[in-house]
Amino acid sequence: MKKGVNDDIKNKTFEANLDIEKLQNFIANSEHPFLTTHQKLCFVIIARIYRRVLQGYRFGAIKISNSWLIVDGNHRYIAYKLANIEFEIIAGTHSFCDQPRKINDITIDTVQDWDVNHPYTKKFCNDDFLNEENY
């Protein structure tokens, strides 16, 4: 799917507020066709992506190794699935050191915003980057 606003949904009204209980319930009680190497994900990042995809934005494909292991895009995967948004899957690779685990077992960091102190992802903390031509 192209980056940018999806015309099919941009005029629909959505509840874009995500609370931790809804997220934890979704992770624990939904069926997920993939495994992950992550033990923990960031609530703030998932909530930001979720809100933005409900507004029609898309943030790239999910990289899957061997048709079953998410190797890039864990936060996006959860946000897309929560929003019931189809997403592109592209091939990725993983090392034998990566320990697969069920997505249902992921814990959520509700304290830190992982993007804040990272030089590349800090720009995603507010919506200004969405106005850039090639976000």
C-alpha positions as CSV (number, residue, x, y, z in Angstrom):
1,M,0.0,0.0,0.0
2,K,1.3,3.5,-0.8
3,K,2.5,5.9,1.9
4,G,0.1,8.7,2.5
5,V,-3.6,9.1,3.1
6,N,-5.8,6.3,2.0
7,D,-8.8,7.8,0.3
8,D,-11.0,4.8,1.2
9,I,-10.9,5.6,4.9
10,K,-9.9,9.2,5.3
11,N,-13.5,10.4,5.5
12,K,-14.6,7.9,8.0
13,T,-14.8,8.7,11.7
14,F,-12.8,6.5,14.0
15,E,-12.1,6.2,17.7
16,A,-8.4,6.8,17.6
17,N,-7.7,6.8,21.3
18,L,-6.0,3.6,22.4
19,D,-5.8,2.7,26.1
20,I,-3.4,0.2,27.6
21,E,-6.2,-2.2,28.6
22,K,-7.5,-2.4,25.0
23,L,-3.9,-3.0,23.7
24,Q,-3.0,-5.6,26.3
25,N,-6.3,-7.4,25.7
26,F,-5.7,-7.4,22.0
27,I,-2.2,-8.7,22.3
28,A,-3.1,-11.4,24.8
29,N,-6.4,-12.6,23.3
30,S,-6.1,-12.3,19.6
31,E,-4.8,-14.9,17.2
32,H,-1.5,-13.7,15.5
33,P,-0.2,-15.7,12.5
34,F,3.3,-14.6,13.2
35,L,5.9,-14.9,15.9
36,T,8.3,-12.2,17.0
37,T,11.8,-11.8,18.6
38,H,10.6,-8.9,20.8
39,Q,9.9,-9.4,24.4
40,K,8.6,-5.8,24.9
41,L,7.0,-3.1,22.8
42,C,6.4,0.6,23.5
43,F,2.8,1.6,24.2
44,V,3.3,5.2,23.1
45,I,4.7,4.2,19.7
46,I,1.9,1.7,19.0
47,A,-0.7,4.4,20.1
48,R,0.9,7.0,17.7
49,I,0.9,4.6,14.8
50,Y,-2.6,3.4,15.5
51,R,-4.0,7.0,15.6
52,R,-2.2,7.9,12.4
53,V,-3.3,4.8,10.4
54,L,-6.9,5.5,11.4
55,Q,-6.3,8.9,9.8
56,G,-5.3,7.1,6.6
57,Y,-1.5,7.2,6.8
58,R,0.6,4.1,6.1
59,F,4.1,3.5,7.3
60,G,5.5,0.7,5.3
61,A,5.5,-3.0,5.0
62,I,6.2,-5.6,7.7
63,K,9.3,-7.7,7.2
64,I,8.7,-11.4,7.8
65,S,11.4,-14.1,7.7
66,N,10.5,-17.6,6.7
67,S,6.8,-16.7,6.4
68,W,6.3,-16.7,10.2
69,L,8.7,-14.3,12.1
70,I,8.4,-10.6,12.2
71,V,11.9,-9.1,11.9
72,D,11.0,-5.5,11.3
73,G,7.7,-3.7,12.0
74,N,6.4,-5.1,15.3
75,H,4.9,-1.8,16.4
76,R,3.3,-1.3,13.0
77,Y,2.0,-4.9,12.9
78,I,0.1,-4.4,16.2
79,A,-1.2,-1.0,15.2
80,Y,-2.3,-2.2,11.7
81,K,-4.0,-5.2,13.2
82,L,-5.8,-3.2,15.9
83,A,-7.0,-0.8,13.3
84,N,-8.1,-3.7,11.0
85,I,-5.9,-2.3,8.2
86,E,-4.3,-4.5,5.6
87,F,-0.6,-4.3,5.3
88,E,2.1,-5.3,2.9
89,I,4.5,-8.1,3.9
90,I,8.0,-8.3,2.5
91,A,10.7,-10.9,3.0
92,G,13.3,-10.4,5.7
93,T,16.0,-12.5,7.3
94,H,16.9,-13.3,10.9
95,S,19.8,-14.9,12.7
96,F,19.6,-18.2,14.5
97,C,20.3,-16.2,17.7
98,D,16.9,-14.6,17.4
99,Q,14.6,-16.5,19.8
100,P,11.0,-16.6,18.4
101,R,8.2,-16.1,20.8
102,K,4.4,-15.7,20.6
103,I,3.1,-12.1,20.1
104,N,0.6,-13.0,22.8
105,D,3.4,-13.0,25.3
106,I,4.8,-9.5,24.6
107,T,4.8,-7.1,27.4
108,I,4.2,-3.4,27.0
109,D,6.4,-0.6,28.2
110,T,4.0,2.1,29.5
111,V,6.7,4.3,31.0
112,Q,9.1,5.3,28.3
113,D,8.6,6.8,24.8
114,W,11.3,4.9,22.9
115,D,11.3,7.5,20.1
116,V,12.2,10.5,22.3
117,N,15.9,9.8,22.8
118,H,16.7,8.1,19.4
119,P,18.2,10.5,16.9
120,Y,16.4,8.9,13.9
121,T,12.9,8.3,15.4
122,K,12.6,11.5,17.5
123,K,10.9,13.2,14.6
124,F,8.0,10.8,14.9
125,C,7.0,12.1,18.3
126,N,4.8,14.8,16.8
127,D,2.9,14.9,13.5
128,D,5.1,17.5,11.7
129,F,6.9,14.9,9.7
130,L,3.6,13.9,8.1
131,N,3.7,17.1,6.1
132,E,7.1,16.2,4.5
133,E,6.9,14.9,0.9
134,N,8.8,11.7,1.6
135,Y,8.1,10.8,5.2
